[in-house]
Amino acid sequence: MVKFPKEFVAIKYPGYFWNLNEQKLYSIKISGMLHPLSVPYTPNVFNNFTTGYTVSVKGRKRIVDIEYLKNLKPADSVIPLERKK
């Protein structure tokens, strides 16, 4: 079982965690280390005027909106294991 400090909350995409105290998005690497993501996107015409972080989900880029992240509440989360097919 993996335990994170209470200020880390899992977001809707696996492998990414929002730090409630620092207001930063982190990703977990294969080594097990949390790595802070770079500065969030600023709004412009090409991203439909949204502010957020760019994340990779199954090789595709997604933008996680800052408002979504700021509305997250502390909760326990489970990291699922990949099952063999």
Secondary structure as UniProt FT lines:
FT   TURN            6..7
FT   STRAND          8..10
FT   TURN            14..15
FT   STRAND          16..19
FT   TURN            20..23
FT   STRAND          24..28
FT   TURN            30..31
FT   STRAND          34..36
FT   HELIX           45..47
FT   TURN            48..49
FT   STRAND          52..57
FT   TURN            58..59
FT   STRAND          60..65
FT   HELIX           66..70
//
